[in-house]
Amino acid sequence: MLELLRTGPDSTPRLLLAHGAGAPMDSPFMDWFAQRMAADGIGVVRFEFDYMAKRRKDGKRRGPDRLPQLVARLKEALELIGPSAELVIGGRSMGGRIASMVADETGPAGVVCLGYPFHPPGKPERARTAHLKTLKTPTLIVQGTRDRFGSTEEVAHYPLSPAVELAWVYDGDHSFKPRAKSGRTLEQNLELAAVAVTGFVQRLP
């Protein structure tokens, strides 16, 4: 059975957060973000895709499931939480991508993507943006300016729906980590991302 990890106010969870391809739902990044959202009064629910749940049981590393299985797992989590007109869905990298792909079908209040994988690193020709052109659900993508999965310069050329809002994290990589020479710290960039997410969620109807 799918297990849910709840953080913060859970009477009416506001944010369903899916993990990325390589780390579980309780990775340091996911834990930090869930706690930070809870501090702003936003209840967070996390879950794991099948392949990551299996890894938790037997310790064997696996690649992500195929797309239909990832989509089905996220929909399963939505069913367990129950319908809510205020629920925002999203996640870290791959998790955010899957959330954005089911948003118009499942009807959440919004979508939050923490580092969107616009394309595989070094392969900008393999864009993962087709559905973002017509997306109707309000969506926030928080992206590092030098993300190898989609930098500022690259994303500027993508025809994104008017429903998609971008919040840039200065000198951040795919995990929002800046270079030392930028004069910024990871903590500052994470905080910048969190403020953007909280503001977006609170602006939604």
N, C-alpha and C positions, 0 to 999 in steps of 0.2 A: 504493500500500500504506500502511496505517496506520503512522505512526511513533510510537514510544514514547520518552519522555524520562524517564530514570531518575535518581534522586537518593538518595544514601546507600546503605546495605546493600541489595544487589539479589539476593542469593542466594535470599531468600524475601521478596519485596516484601510489605509489610503494608498499604499504603494506595494505592488507585487514585483519583487526584484529577482531576476534570474541571473545565474552566474555565467561567466565566460567559458571559453572552450577548454582551458587548461587548469582551472582552479575551482574548488568546490564552493558551496554556498556560504561556508564559514571561513573563507580565506581572510587574511588580514584586511584586504581592500573591501570585501563585502561586509565584514564585521564593522569596520570603521564607518562605512557609509550608513549602515543600518542604525548604528548608535547615534550618528550625527543627525539623521532624519528624526529619530525618536526624541532627541533633545529639542527639536523644533515642533514637537507634538504630532509628528507624522508616523503613524503605525506602519511598520514594514513586515511583510511576509516573504520568506524565502523558501525555495524548493530546489531539488536537484533533478536534472535530466537523467534518464535511465542509466546511461553509461557511467555517469559520475556516482550515482547511487550504488552501482555494482562495484565500482572501485573502492568505495567506502567499506564495503563488506569483505572483499577479498584482497584489497591492496594492489590489484593489477591495473596498470595504466592502460587506458583505451582512448581511441580517438572518438570524437563526437558521433552521435547517432546520425542517421540520415535525416534529411530535412522533415519528411512527413512524421517521423517519430518525435522529433524535437517539438514540432507544432502540436502534436497530440498531447505531449506531456504538459506543455504550458496550458492548454485548454483544460486538462485534468485538474491542474492547480486552481484555475479559475472556478471550476465547478465546486471544488472543495471549499473555497472561500465563500462562495455564494455571490449572487448578483449585487452590485452596488453602483449606483450612478456616479459616485465620487471616486471610484477606484482608478488609479493610474497604474499602468503596467510598463515594465521596462527591464533593464538589466545592464550588465557589464558586457561590452563587446558583442559576442555571439548572442547572449541572452537578450540584449536590446534589439538586435536585428530580428530575432524570432518574434519578439513582442510587436515590433513595427509591422511585421508581415501579417499578423492576425488581428491587428487593431480594428480595421474597418469592419471586419466580420463579427468580432466579439463585442464591440461597442463600449470600450472603456472611456473614461473622461479624458484621458491623455496618455501619452507614451514618453518615457524618459530613456535615452540611450547614453550610457556612460562609456564613451569611446566607441564610435560606430565603425565596424570593419567595412569601409567603403570598397575596398579591394584587398586581395592578398598582398602582403609586402613584396614590393618589387614587380608587381604585375598590375599596373593601373588599367590595363586593357580589359581586365576581368572585373568590371564594376558590378557591385551588388546594390544597384540603385533603381532598378526598373520600377518597383512598387512605390518608391519614394517620390516618383514623379506625379502620382495620382492620389497619394495618401490624403485622406480627409480628416483623420483624427489629429487634434493638436499634438504636436510632437516636439520635444526638446532633445537636441543632440549636443552633448557636451564633449568637445573634442580638443585634444592637444594640438597646438599649432604645428608641431613637427611630427605628428603621428605617422608612422610608416604605413598605416592602413588608410590614410587619407589626411594629407596635410592641408594647410590653408590654401596653398596654391592649387592643389589638385581639386579640392572640393568646390572651389570657385567656378569650375567648369561644368559641374553637374547641374542639370535642370531639375531642381527640387520643388516639390509642391509648396504653395504659399502656407500650408499648414505646418511646415517644418521650420523650426527656429534653431539657430546655431548659437552656442555659447562657447567662445574660444578660451582655452586655458594657455596662457602665455608660456612658450618654450616647452610645453608639456609633450611627453611621448604618449604611447598608447595607455600608459598607466598614470598619465598626468605628471610624471617625474620630469623636472627641468634639469638642464645642465648647470653645473656649479657656476660657470661664467655668466649665467643669466642674472645672478644676484637674487634668485628666488629659491624657495625651498619646496620640497614635496608637500609639506604641511600647508604652506600658503596656497598651493595649487589645488589641493584637495578641498580646502576651505572655500576657495573660489567656486569650485564645481558644486559643492554642497549648497552654497548660497543661491546659485543659479537654479538648482533643482527645487529648493524650497520655494523660491519666488514663483517659479513656473506652476508648481502644484497649487500654491495658494491663490493664484490668479484664475485657476480653472473654475467653472461654475459648480 
